[in-house]
């Protein structure tokens, strides 16, 4: 760890600002500080002075902060030069730091070093990027909780219980002469079931956190002139789509990012589903079907003035198994009451609304929050990513396999292997078991300087 070279980068956003920061981390920080400031600042004490160039001419003036290892963000010696926020002067200061032996940092390299030095686990490091990229208050709050370790604490608690159970099972393998029959112990079954339930609960929380982070993909589908574009405009609060009385106005995909009480949604308006000889419209319909296949939820828009049998025709155009909500639009013309309609038989939730007048739109918004399992940025929840969900699902699958082994073969060898794989999958979340390729992908998404 100590053999790493020294890295540097501009840590503030590009452009003109009142303050600009050049961050330096690595073993040469003290030498660089003496060369540029004439002396080494006292640890964690701000020093005001000139930032000197090669000929001792001032490049800028400002505050310098020195954080000796291990008491720094990266765990290494760290120097911050806080000067004026013009891009030219920042480039001059950075160039001087590089001339003194540092190299330009890769995207996310400061956070990567913090992870490698044990200052952060991998979930916390990812939360830094999520906090920076937050577009809503709810996203920022959940990312902040993950950064503080709320998610990691639950993962670590689950790992501790899993390791304890794995140790008990492997004891039967390591000491066969002691006649230890752990598999027959009722406590093992109870512990395994408790692990499974804990994993399921954690997965549910992570799914809610991932939805707040990434949002839901909502696709508006239906026949031409059912009011899809009007509904997109009503939900987004702006004239995103062209609305006319001519069927088939929308040919291509139209997207709008909206936020409902902190829940981000990407709403996609699509071409009306029908048979068409127009090659342009047919391409639009093909793209619509692609979006429907990827959607977290499809809102099937129907004109409430039409024959009820038309709704069945529209539903037949959708693939089986799609998460579907039926939206009966134009109730300002049909006279139906606004709100949620309970279907007479098993079927999708139906919501009556009017994109034109706004009737029933609040019920639709509440329904979308319910579909996401969204309760707001509740205490104890956290931000999560798709890779976290994948790791938890694999952990759950290995624990189920261990329970099946216990129920069928009662083989300690097979059960121990299932538990080992579960531990490996769960450890990927915090970085206890992580490949270099995964680390490279994760930190390459960060901004330079972080």
matplotlib code that plots the C-alpha trace (Angstrom):
import matplotlib.pyplot as plt

x = [0.0, 2.8, 4.6, 1.9, 2.8, 1.4, -1.7, -3.3, -6.4, -8.7, -11.4, -13.9, -16.4, -15.2, -15.9, -15.5, -16.1, -15.1, -12.9, -11.0, -9.3, -6.3, -6.2, -2.9, -2.5, 0.5, 4.0, 5.3, 2.7, 5.0, 7.8, 5.3, 3.9, 7.4, 8.2, 5.0, 4.5, 8.0, 7.0, 4.8, 1.5, 0.7, -1.6, -5.2, -4.5, -5.2, -2.2, -2.7, 0.0, 1.2, 1.3, 4.8, 5.8, 9.2, 10.9, 9.3, 6.9, 3.3, 0.8, -2.1, -2.7, -5.1, -5.4, -3.4, -4.4, -2.2, -3.6, -0.9, -1.6, -3.6, -5.9, -7.1, -9.9, -7.5, -5.6, -2.4, -0.7, -3.1, -2.6, -5.4, -4.6, -7.7, -7.2, -9.4, -11.8, -10.7, -9.8, -6.5, -5.2, -6.2, -4.4, -1.3, -1.4, -2.1, 0.7, 3.2, 2.1, 2.6, 6.0, 7.0, 6.4, 2.7, 0.7, -2.9, -5.4, -7.7, -11.5, -12.4, -8.8, -9.0, -12.0, -10.4, -7.4, -9.7, -11.3, -8.0, -6.7, -9.8, -11.2, -14.4, -16.0, -17.1, -20.8, -19.8, -17.4, -20.2, -22.4, -20.0, -20.7, -24.5, -24.5, -22.7, -25.1, -28.3, -31.0, -33.6, -33.7, -34.6, -31.7, -29.3, -30.7, -30.5, -27.0, -25.9, -27.2, -25.3, -22.2, -22.6, -22.7, -26.4, -26.4, -22.9, -23.9, -26.7, -24.6, -21.8, -24.4, -25.7, -22.1, -21.3, -24.2, -23.4, -19.8, -20.8, -23.2, -20.6, -18.0, -20.4, -21.1, -17.4, -16.5, -18.2, -15.8, -12.7, -13.2, -14.9, -13.5, -15.4, -18.7, -20.1, -23.4, -24.1, -26.5, -28.9, -28.9, -32.3, -30.5, -28.8, -32.1, -33.4, -30.2, -30.4, -34.1, -33.2, -30.4, -32.8, -35.4, -32.8, -31.5, -35.1, -35.7, -32.4, -33.2, -36.6, -35.0, -32.3, -34.9, -36.6, -33.3, -32.4, -35.7, -35.1, -31.6, -32.4, -36.1, -38.7, -39.1, -42.7, -43.9, -47.1, -48.7, -52.1, -53.9, -53.4, -55.3, -55.9, -54.2, -50.7, -48.9, -51.4, -50.7, -47.0, -47.4, -49.6, -47.3, -44.2, -45.8, -44.6, -45.4, -42.9, -45.1, -47.0, -50.7, -53.2, -56.6, -54.9, -54.2, -50.6, -49.0, -46.2, -43.9, -40.7, -40.0, -40.5, -39.0, -39.5, -37.8, -40.2, -40.1, -43.1, -42.5, -38.8, -39.3, -37.6, -39.5, -38.5, -41.7, -41.6, -44.3, -44.5, -46.2, -49.7, -50.0, -51.9, -51.3, -49.8, -48.4, -46.4, -42.7, -42.0, -44.9, -44.0, -40.5, -42.0, -44.2, -41.2, -39.3, -42.4, -42.4, -38.7, -39.5, -42.4, -40.1, -37.7, -40.3, -40.7, -44.4, -46.6, -49.5, -52.0, -53.9, -57.5, -60.1, -62.9, -65.4, -64.7, -66.4, -65.1, -64.1, -61.5, -59.6, -59.3, -57.9, -55.3, -54.3, -53.8, -51.1, -48.9, -46.6, -47.6, -46.3, -45.8, -46.4, -49.5, -51.8, -54.9, -55.5, -59.0, -58.4, -60.7, -63.2, -64.0, -65.8, -67.1, -68.4, -66.8, -65.7, -62.0, -59.7, -58.8, -61.3, -61.4, -61.7, -64.6, -62.2, -58.5, -56.7, -54.6, -55.3, -57.5, -57.3, -59.8, -58.4, -58.3, -55.0, -56.8, -58.4, -56.1, -58.9, -57.5, -53.8, -53.1, -54.5, -52.2, -49.2, -50.0, -50.3, -46.9, -45.3, -47.1, -45.7, -42.2, -42.7, -41.9, -42.6, -40.3, -36.8, -37.8, -35.3, -33.2, -33.3, -30.4, -29.3, -28.5, -27.4, -28.3, -25.1, -26.1, -29.5, -27.7, -25.4, -28.3, -30.3, -27.3, -26.9, -30.5, -30.2, -27.2, -28.9, -32.0, -29.7, -28.1, -31.6, -32.5, -29.3, -30.2, -33.7, -32.6, -29.0, -28.0, -24.5, -22.3, -19.8, -22.5, -24.0, -20.7, -20.0, -23.4, -22.7, -19.2, -20.7, -23.4, -20.6, -18.7, -21.7, -22.7, -19.1, -19.1, -21.3, -18.8, -15.7, -14.7, -14.6, -14.1, -12.4, -10.0, -12.2, -15.3, -13.3, -12.1, -15.7, -17.0, -14.4, -14.2, -17.7, -16.5, -15.5, -11.8, -10.8, -13.0]
y = [0.0, 2.5, 1.9, 3.7, 6.8, 10.2, 11.3, 14.7, 16.2, 19.2, 18.2, 20.9, 21.0, 22.3, 26.0, 29.3, 29.5, 31.3, 28.5, 25.7, 22.8, 20.7, 17.5, 15.5, 12.1, 9.9, 9.7, 12.8, 15.2, 16.6, 17.3, 18.9, 21.1, 22.4, 23.1, 25.0, 26.7, 27.0, 24.9, 22.0, 23.1, 21.8, 18.7, 19.6, 23.3, 25.7, 27.7, 30.8, 31.6, 31.7, 28.7, 29.0, 28.0, 26.7, 30.0, 30.8, 33.1, 33.0, 31.1, 31.8, 32.3, 30.5, 27.9, 24.8, 21.8, 18.8, 15.5, 13.0, 9.3, 7.5, 10.3, 11.4, 10.4, 8.1, 6.9, 8.3, 11.7, 14.2, 17.8, 20.2, 23.5, 25.7, 28.7, 30.7, 28.8, 29.9, 27.0, 28.6, 29.2, 25.7, 24.2, 26.1, 24.9, 21.3, 21.4, 22.5, 19.6, 17.2, 18.7, 17.9, 14.2, 13.5, 12.0, 12.8, 10.7, 8.3, 8.7, 7.6, 6.9, 8.8, 6.8, 3.6, 4.3, 5.0, 1.6, -0.2, 1.4, 0.3, 3.7, 2.8, -0.5, -0.8, 0.0, 3.2, 4.1, 3.7, 5.8, 8.8, 8.7, 8.3, 11.3, 13.4, 12.3, 12.7, 14.4, 14.4, 14.9, 11.3, 10.1, 12.3, 11.1, 7.4, 7.8, 9.6, 6.8, 4.2, 6.3, 6.4, 2.6, 1.7, -0.8, -2.2, -2.8, -5.0, -6.9, -7.4, -8.6, -11.1, -12.2, -12.7, -15.1, -16.9, -17.4, -18.7, -21.3, -22.2, -22.8, -25.2, -27.2, -27.4, -28.6, -31.9, -32.2, -31.1, -33.4, -36.6, -38.7, -36.5, -37.8, -34.3, -34.5, -30.8, -31.5, -33.3, -30.4, -28.6, -25.3, -25.5, -25.6, -22.7, -20.7, -21.4, -20.3, -17.1, -16.4, -16.8, -14.5, -11.9, -12.1, -11.7, -8.7, -7.1, -7.7, -6.0, -3.0, -2.9, -3.1, 0.0, 1.8, 0.8, 2.1, 5.5, 5.6, 4.5, 5.1, 3.1, 2.8, 3.5, 2.9, 4.4, 2.0, 1.7, 2.4, 5.6, 8.7, 7.1, 10.1, 8.7, 12.0, 14.0, 11.9, 12.3, 16.1, 16.0, 13.9, 15.9, 19.3, 20.5, 20.1, 17.3, 15.6, 17.0, 16.4, 16.4, 14.8, 12.9, 9.3, 8.2, 11.6, 10.0, 8.0, 7.8, 7.4, 10.4, 10.5, 12.6, 12.3, 13.2, 13.0, 12.0, 12.8, 12.0, 8.9, 9.4, 8.0, 7.8, 7.9, 6.8, 7.7, 5.2, 4.9, 3.7, -0.1, -1.1, -2.8, -0.2, -0.3, 3.0, 2.0, 4.9, 4.1, 0.4, 1.2, 3.3, 0.4, -1.9, 0.5, 0.7, -3.1, -3.0, -0.5, -2.5, -5.5, -3.5, -1.6, -1.9, -1.1, -0.6, 1.9, 0.7, 3.8, 3.4, 5.9, 5.5, 6.5, 3.4, 0.1, -2.1, -4.8, -2.5, -2.7, -6.5, -6.0, -3.5, -5.9, -8.7, -6.7, -6.7, -9.6, -12.0, -11.4, -7.7, -5.6, -3.8, -1.0, -0.1, 3.6, 4.7, 8.1, 10.9, 10.5, 14.2, 13.1, 9.7, 10.8, 8.1, 8.9, 9.5, 7.1, 3.5, 1.0, -2.5, -5.0, -7.5, -10.5, -11.0, -8.5, -5.4, -2.4, 0.1, 3.8, 6.3, 9.7, 12.6, 13.9, 16.9, 18.1, 16.4, 14.3, 11.1, 11.9, 12.0, 8.4, 7.4, 9.0, 7.2, 3.9, 4.3, 4.9, 1.8, -0.2, 0.9, -0.1, 3.5, 5.0, 8.0, 8.2, 6.4, 6.0, 2.9, 2.6, 3.1, 3.5, 0.3, -0.6, -3.4, -5.3, -5.3, -6.9, -9.5, -10.4, -10.7, -12.8, -15.2, -15.3, -16.2, -18.9, -20.5, -20.5, -22.2, -24.8, -25.3, -25.8, -28.3, -30.2, -30.3, -31.7, -34.2, -35.6, -34.2, -33.9, -31.7, -31.4, -30.1, -27.8, -26.3, -25.6, -23.9, -21.7, -20.9, -19.6, -17.7, -16.0, -15.2, -13.6, -11.6, -10.4, -8.9, -6.1, -4.6, -5.8, -8.6, -10.7, -8.6, -9.0, -6.4, -6.2, -5.3, -2.6, -1.1, -0.9, 0.6, 3.4, 4.3, 5.7, 8.3, 11.8, 12.8, 14.2, 11.9]
z = [0.0, 0.9, -2.4, -4.4, -6.4, -5.7, -7.5, -8.1, -9.7, -9.6, -7.1, -7.8, -10.7, -14.1, -14.9, -13.1, -9.3, -6.2, -5.0, -6.8, -5.1, -6.2, -4.2, -3.8, -2.2, -1.7, -0.2, -1.9, -0.4, 2.2, -0.3, -2.8, 0.0, 1.0, -2.6, -3.3, 0.1, 1.5, 4.5, 5.5, 7.1, 10.5, 10.4, 9.8, 10.3, 7.4, 6.2, 4.1, 1.6, -2.0, -4.3, -5.8, -9.3, -10.5, -10.2, -6.8, -8.6, -7.1, -9.3, -6.9, -3.2, -0.9, 1.9, 2.2, 4.3, 5.1, 6.4, 7.4, 7.0, 8.2, 9.3, 5.8, 3.4, 1.4, 4.4, 2.8, 3.2, 1.6, 0.6, -0.5, -2.2, -2.1, -4.4, -6.8, -9.0, -12.5, -14.9, -16.0, -12.5, -11.5, -14.5, -13.5, -9.9, -11.1, -13.7, -11.0, -8.7, -11.6, -12.4, -8.8, -9.3, -9.0, -11.8, -12.8, -10.9, -12.7, -12.2, -8.8, -7.7, -4.5, -3.4, -4.6, -2.4, 0.5, -0.1, -0.4, 2.8, 4.7, 5.2, 3.4, 2.3, -1.3, -0.7, 1.1, -1.7, -4.2, -2.1, -2.6, -6.3, -5.6, -3.3, -5.9, -8.6, -6.5, -8.4, -5.6, -1.9, -1.3, -3.4, -1.4, 2.0, 1.1, -0.4, 2.8, 4.9, 2.9, 3.2, 7.0, 6.9, 7.4, 4.5, 5.4, 9.0, 8.0, 5.5, 8.1, 10.7, 8.1, 7.2, 10.9, 11.4, 8.1, 9.1, 12.5, 10.9, 8.3, 11.1, 12.9, 9.7, 8.8, 12.3, 11.5, 8.5, 10.3, 13.3, 12.0, 14.9, 17.5, 16.2, 15.8, 14.0, 13.4, 10.5, 12.8, 15.2, 15.2, 15.9, 12.6, 10.7, 12.8, 12.1, 8.4, 8.2, 10.2, 7.7, 4.8, 6.3, 7.1, 3.5, 2.1, 4.3, 3.3, -0.4, 0.0, 1.5, -1.1, -3.9, -2.5, -2.3, -5.8, -7.1, -5.4, -6.9, -10.4, -10.6, -12.5, -16.2, -17.0, -20.6, -21.9, -24.4, -26.1, -29.3, -31.3, -29.9, -26.5, -24.8, -24.2, -25.2, -23.2, -20.1, -20.6, -20.7, -17.6, -15.6, -16.6, -16.3, -19.7, -23.4, -24.0, -26.7, -29.6, -29.1, -32.0, -32.8, -35.6, -34.6, -34.8, -34.1, -32.0, -34.2, -32.1, -28.4, -26.2, -22.7, -19.7, -16.3, -13.5, -9.7, -7.5, -3.8, -4.2, -6.4, -9.8, -12.8, -16.5, -18.5, -22.1, -24.6, -27.5, -30.9, -30.8, -31.1, -34.3, -37.6, -40.1, -43.6, -43.0, -42.6, -40.3, -38.0, -38.1, -36.9, -34.1, -33.0, -33.1, -30.8, -28.6, -28.1, -27.2, -24.4, -23.2, -22.8, -20.6, -18.6, -14.8, -15.4, -18.5, -18.3, -20.9, -21.9, -23.2, -24.2, -21.7, -24.3, -26.5, -26.5, -23.5, -26.0, -27.4, -24.1, -24.6, -28.1, -26.7, -24.0, -26.5, -28.2, -25.0, -24.1, -21.4, -17.9, -18.2, -15.1, -16.2, -15.0, -17.0, -17.3, -18.4, -19.8, -20.9, -18.0, -18.4, -21.6, -20.5, -17.1, -15.0, -11.5, -11.0, -8.9, -8.6, -10.0, -8.5, -11.4, -11.1, -11.9, -11.4, -13.5, -13.5, -11.3, -13.2, -12.7, -14.1, -14.9, -17.3, -18.7, -20.0, -16.7, -14.2, -12.6, -11.1, -11.7, -8.0, -7.7, -10.6, -8.9, -5.6, -7.5, -9.1, -5.7, -4.4, -7.4, -6.5, -2.8, -2.1, 1.3, 1.1, 2.5, 5.7, 8.5, 8.3, 4.5, 2.2, -1.4, -3.3, -6.8, -9.2, -8.4, -4.7, -5.6, -7.8, -4.9, -2.4, -4.9, -5.3, -1.5, -1.2, -3.8, -2.1, 1.2, -0.3, -1.8, 1.6, 3.1, 0.3, 1.0, 4.7, 3.8, 1.3, 1.6, 5.0, 3.5, 5.6, 2.6, 0.2, 2.8, 3.7, 0.0, -0.4, 2.7, 1.4, -1.9, 0.0, 2.0, -1.1, -2.8, 0.2, 0.7, -2.8, -1.6, 0.8, -1.0, 1.2, -2.0, -5.1, -8.4, -9.8, -12.9, -10.7, -8.9, -12.2, -13.5, -10.3, -9.8, -13.5, -13.1, -10.6, -11.5, -11.6, -8.3, -6.2]

ax = plt.figure().add_subplot(projection="3d")
ax.plot(x, y, z, "-o")
ax.set_aspect("equal")
plt.show()
